[in-house]
């Protein structure tokens, strides 16, 4: 049977993650979140019927990347649904629940076995690896170094994205200048043609 954590305690457990720089959404993006249905005993109906009566109940499971010991699993509240709207919408649509970021399998720095090992510890994206806490990263040999590499990879990718955006903006500006120059040249040529025709 799934152990249900007290709601107040679960909020306290993840408060540090949510208070990280970048705001609560930034911290929440690094969590592994899953909504699912789980049978839960309805005690009042069980007492009425004299036998165990269970109802499918929406549950949420929240795990910090790299920490299999700190798994929160409890009935989902309205606050959970509002806090993780993409995951809840995917669950309602019976889709795989989204993990935002670059999948570890798409990062050349890792071997396939490293990818599988990290998935076992609920680390599925480069972003989750980069945001892993010191406590969780120090549990595994070599993970601190991998976390440093993940952070460097993300910073480099962000820098390249900024450079690409700047290059695209400069190319667009050059096109606009060339178009204005062509319009100006056409206008000047038209004016000169009109002057010649007036003189005749």
C-alpha positions as a LaTeX table, in Angstrom:
\begin{tabular}{lrrr}
\hline
Residue & $x$ (\AA) & $y$ (\AA) & $z$ (\AA) \\
\hline
Unk1 & 0.00 & 0.00 & 0.00 \\
Unk2 & 1.19 & 3.51 & $-0.77$ \\
Unk3 & 2.20 & 5.51 & 2.28 \\
Unk4 & 0.42 & 8.84 & 2.43 \\
Unk5 & 2.43 & 11.77 & 3.71 \\
Unk6 & 0.88 & 14.60 & 5.66 \\
Unk7 & 0.18 & 17.54 & 3.34 \\
Unk8 & 1.86 & 20.11 & 5.61 \\
Unk9 & 4.96 & 17.98 & 5.93 \\
Unk10 & 5.22 & 17.50 & 2.17 \\
Unk11 & 5.04 & 21.23 & 1.60 \\
Unk12 & 7.82 & 21.74 & 4.16 \\
Unk13 & 9.92 & 19.03 & 2.51 \\
Unk14 & 9.93 & 20.84 & $-0.82$ \\
Unk15 & 9.96 & 24.41 & 0.46 \\
Unk16 & 13.74 & 24.67 & 0.10 \\
Unk17 & 13.52 & 23.48 & $-3.51$ \\
Unk18 & 10.85 & 26.09 & $-4.27$ \\
Unk19 & 12.82 & 28.91 & $-2.62$ \\
Unk20 & 15.81 & 28.44 & $-4.95$ \\
Unk21 & 16.86 & 31.39 & $-7.16$ \\
Unk22 & 14.56 & 31.79 & $-10.13$ \\
Unk23 & 11.29 & 31.49 & $-8.21$ \\
Unk24 & 9.02 & 28.58 & $-7.35$ \\
Unk25 & 8.34 & 27.64 & $-10.98$ \\
Unk26 & 12.06 & 27.21 & $-11.59$ \\
Unk27 & 12.39 & 24.83 & $-8.65$ \\
Unk28 & 9.23 & 22.93 & $-9.60$ \\
Unk29 & 10.55 & 22.32 & $-13.11$ \\
Unk30 & 13.37 & 20.22 & $-11.70$ \\
Unk31 & 11.02 & 17.88 & $-9.79$ \\
Unk32 & 9.82 & 14.55 & $-11.14$ \\
Unk33 & 6.03 & 14.76 & $-10.89$ \\
Unk34 & 3.44 & 12.10 & $-11.71$ \\
Unk35 & $-0.35$ & 12.05 & $-11.27$ \\
Unk36 & $-2.07$ & 8.65 & $-11.25$ \\
Unk37 & $-5.16$ & 6.81 & $-10.03$ \\
Unk38 & $-4.86$ & 4.65 & $-6.93$ \\
Unk39 & $-7.58$ & 2.73 & $-5.05$ \\
Unk40 & $-8.27$ & 4.32 & $-1.66$ \\
Unk41 & $-10.57$ & 2.91 & 0.97 \\
Unk42 & $-13.70$ & 4.91 & 1.69 \\
Unk43 & $-13.99$ & 4.22 & 5.42 \\
Unk44 & $-17.53$ & 5.54 & 5.85 \\
Unk45 & $-18.87$ & 3.42 & 2.96 \\
Unk46 & $-16.89$ & 0.42 & 4.21 \\
Unk47 & $-18.55$ & 0.80 & 7.61 \\
Unk48 & $-22.01$ & 1.07 & 6.00 \\
Unk49 & $-21.52$ & $-1.97$ & 3.78 \\
Unk50 & $-19.62$ & $-4.09$ & 6.29 \\
Unk51 & $-16.89$ & $-4.80$ & 3.73 \\
Unk52 & $-13.96$ & $-2.84$ & 2.31 \\
Unk53 & $-15.11$ & $-0.31$ & $-0.30$ \\
Unk54 & $-12.39$ & 1.32 & $-2.42$ \\
Unk55 & $-12.62$ & 4.22 & $-4.84$ \\
Unk56 & $-10.14$ & 5.29 & $-7.53$ \\
Unk57 & $-8.54$ & 8.47 & $-6.23$ \\
Unk58 & $-6.21$ & 10.91 & $-7.97$ \\
Unk59 & $-2.77$ & 10.74 & $-6.40$ \\
Unk60 & 0.41 & 12.72 & $-6.94$ \\
Unk61 & 3.98 & 11.51 & $-6.63$ \\
Unk62 & 6.76 & 14.11 & $-6.30$ \\
Unk63 & 10.42 & 13.17 & $-6.30$ \\
Unk64 & 13.56 & 15.28 & $-6.12$ \\
Unk65 & 16.04 & 14.28 & $-8.84$ \\
Unk66 & 18.69 & 11.99 & $-7.39$ \\
Unk67 & 16.83 & 11.27 & $-4.17$ \\
Unk68 & 14.82 & 8.03 & $-4.14$ \\
Unk69 & 14.35 & 8.29 & $-0.37$ \\
Unk70 & 12.39 & 11.54 & $-0.48$ \\
Unk71 & 9.35 & 10.47 & $-2.49$ \\
Unk72 & 6.07 & 12.13 & $-1.63$ \\
Unk73 & 2.97 & 10.17 & $-2.58$ \\
Unk74 & $-0.49$ & 11.28 & $-1.45$ \\
Unk75 & $-3.95$ & 12.13 & $-2.74$ \\
Unk76 & $-3.71$ & 15.06 & $-5.13$ \\
Unk77 & $-5.11$ & 18.35 & $-3.87$ \\
Unk78 & $-6.46$ & 21.28 & $-5.89$ \\
Unk79 & $-3.24$ & 23.10 & $-4.98$ \\
Unk80 & $-1.22$ & 20.28 & $-6.60$ \\
Unk81 & $-3.29$ & 20.52 & $-9.79$ \\
Unk82 & $-2.75$ & 24.28 & $-9.91$ \\
Unk83 & 0.97 & 23.97 & $-9.12$ \\
Unk84 & 1.60 & 21.34 & $-11.83$ \\
Unk85 & $-1.02$ & 22.11 & $-14.51$ \\
Unk86 & 0.89 & 20.56 & $-17.45$ \\
Unk87 & 1.39 & 17.26 & $-15.62$ \\
Unk88 & $-2.23$ & 17.15 & $-14.51$ \\
Unk89 & $-3.54$ & 17.96 & $-18.01$ \\
Unk90 & $-1.37$ & 15.17 & $-19.47$ \\
Unk91 & $-2.65$ & 12.75 & $-16.84$ \\
Unk92 & $-6.28$ & 13.66 & $-17.64$ \\
Unk93 & $-5.57$ & 13.17 & $-21.35$ \\
Unk94 & $-3.87$ & 9.82 & $-20.62$ \\
Unk95 & $-0.59$ & 11.06 & $-22.06$ \\
Unk96 & 2.94 & 10.60 & $-20.78$ \\
Unk97 & 3.40 & 13.35 & $-18.26$ \\
Unk98 & 5.78 & 16.02 & $-19.53$ \\
Unk99 & 9.34 & 16.48 & $-18.47$ \\
Unk100 & 10.53 & 19.84 & $-19.69$ \\
Unk101 & 14.13 & 20.09 & $-20.82$ \\
Unk102 & 16.80 & 18.17 & $-22.72$ \\
Unk103 & 16.49 & 14.38 & $-22.25$ \\
Unk104 & 19.64 & 12.81 & $-20.86$ \\
Unk105 & 19.71 & 10.48 & $-23.89$ \\
Unk106 & 20.21 & 13.54 & $-26.12$ \\
Unk107 & 23.29 & 14.72 & $-24.21$ \\
Unk108 & 26.48 & 13.21 & $-25.73$ \\
Unk109 & 28.44 & 13.56 & $-22.47$ \\
Unk110 & 26.66 & 10.54 & $-20.94$ \\
Unk111 & 26.93 & 6.85 & $-21.75$ \\
Unk112 & 23.73 & 4.82 & $-22.10$ \\
Unk113 & 24.41 & 3.10 & $-18.77$ \\
Unk114 & 24.80 & 6.48 & $-17.04$ \\
Unk115 & 21.48 & 7.61 & $-18.56$ \\
Unk116 & 19.73 & 4.48 & $-17.25$ \\
Unk117 & 21.33 & 4.80 & $-13.81$ \\
Unk118 & 20.26 & 8.44 & $-13.52$ \\
Unk119 & 16.72 & 7.56 & $-14.62$ \\
Unk120 & 16.60 & 5.01 & $-11.80$ \\
Unk121 & 17.16 & 7.95 & $-9.44$ \\
Unk122 & 14.43 & 10.02 & $-11.16$ \\
Unk123 & 16.80 & 12.24 & $-13.11$ \\
Unk124 & 15.46 & 12.41 & $-16.68$ \\
Unk125 & 16.75 & 15.71 & $-18.11$ \\
Unk126 & 20.00 & 17.67 & $-18.22$ \\
Unk127 & 18.18 & 20.48 & $-16.40$ \\
Unk128 & 17.22 & 18.15 & $-13.53$ \\
Unk129 & 20.82 & 16.96 & $-13.27$ \\
Unk130 & 22.14 & 20.54 & $-13.26$ \\
Unk131 & 19.70 & 21.61 & $-10.54$ \\
Unk132 & 20.29 & 18.61 & $-8.27$ \\
Unk133 & 21.03 & 19.59 & $-4.68$ \\
Unk134 & 24.50 & 19.14 & $-3.17$ \\
Unk135 & 23.14 & 16.57 & $-0.72$ \\
Unk136 & 21.73 & 14.35 & $-3.46$ \\
Unk137 & 24.67 & 14.83 & $-5.84$ \\
Unk138 & 27.20 & 13.73 & $-3.20$ \\
Unk139 & 25.47 & 10.37 & $-2.73$ \\
Unk140 & 26.89 & 8.99 & $-5.98$ \\
Unk141 & 30.46 & 8.75 & $-7.21$ \\
Unk142 & 31.16 & 11.15 & $-10.06$ \\
Unk143 & 27.75 & 12.83 & $-9.91$ \\
Unk144 & 29.10 & 16.17 & $-8.67$ \\
Unk145 & 31.36 & 16.32 & $-11.74$ \\
Unk146 & 28.47 & 15.39 & $-14.04$ \\
Unk147 & 26.36 & 18.11 & $-12.45$ \\
Unk148 & 29.13 & 20.65 & $-13.15$ \\
Unk149 & 29.29 & 19.47 & $-16.77$ \\
Unk150 & 25.50 & 19.72 & $-17.08$ \\
Unk151 & 25.54 & 23.29 & $-15.78$ \\
Unk152 & 28.36 & 24.22 & $-18.18$ \\
Unk153 & 26.47 & 22.60 & $-21.08$ \\
Unk154 & 23.31 & 24.59 & $-20.29$ \\
Unk155 & 25.25 & 27.86 & $-19.94$ \\
Unk156 & 27.04 & 27.25 & $-23.25$ \\
Unk157 & 23.77 & 26.39 & $-24.98$ \\
Unk158 & 22.16 & 29.56 & $-23.60$ \\
Unk159 & 25.13 & 31.59 & $-24.88$ \\
Unk160 & 24.86 & 30.00 & $-28.33$ \\
Unk161 & 21.12 & 30.67 & $-28.39$ \\
Unk162 & 21.77 & 34.33 & $-27.56$ \\
Unk163 & 24.44 & 34.54 & $-30.30$ \\
Unk164 & 22.11 & 32.90 & $-32.84$ \\
Unk165 & 19.32 & 35.30 & $-31.89$ \\
Unk166 & 21.64 & 38.30 & $-32.27$ \\
Unk167 & 22.88 & 37.03 & $-35.65$ \\
Unk168 & 19.28 & 36.59 & $-36.84$ \\
Unk169 & 18.36 & 40.10 & $-35.66$ \\
Unk170 & 21.41 & 41.58 & $-37.44$ \\
Unk171 & 20.57 & 39.69 & $-40.65$ \\
Unk172 & 16.99 & 40.98 & $-40.49$ \\
Unk173 & 18.25 & 44.53 & $-39.92$ \\
Unk174 & 20.61 & 44.24 & $-42.91$ \\
Unk175 & 17.72 & 43.03 & $-45.09$ \\
Unk176 & 15.57 & 45.97 & $-43.99$ \\
Unk177 & 18.41 & 48.43 & $-44.68$ \\
Unk178 & 18.98 & 46.91 & $-48.13$ \\
Unk179 & 15.23 & 47.15 & $-48.89$ \\
Unk180 & 15.13 & 50.82 & $-47.77$ \\
Unk181 & 18.24 & 51.57 & $-49.84$ \\
Unk182 & 16.63 & 49.98 & $-52.91$ \\
Unk183 & 13.44 & 52.02 & $-52.34$ \\
Unk184 & 15.47 & 55.21 & $-51.96$ \\
Unk185 & 17.44 & 54.51 & $-55.16$ \\
Unk186 & 14.19 & 53.81 & $-57.05$ \\
Unk187 & 12.68 & 57.05 & $-55.68$ \\
Unk188 & 15.74 & 59.11 & $-56.72$ \\
Unk189 & 15.72 & 57.54 & $-60.19$ \\
Unk190 & 12.00 & 58.33 & $-60.51$ \\
Unk191 & 12.58 & 61.95 & $-59.46$ \\
Unk192 & 15.39 & 62.36 & $-62.01$ \\
Unk193 & 13.17 & 60.91 & $-64.76$ \\
Unk194 & 10.40 & 63.39 & $-63.87$ \\
Unk195 & 12.85 & 66.33 & $-64.02$ \\
Unk196 & 14.05 & 65.29 & $-67.46$ \\
Unk197 & 10.49 & 65.01 & $-68.77$ \\
Unk198 & 9.57 & 68.46 & $-67.32$ \\
Unk199 & 12.57 & 70.11 & $-69.07$ \\
Unk200 & 11.45 & 68.71 & $-72.44$ \\
\hline
\end{tabular}
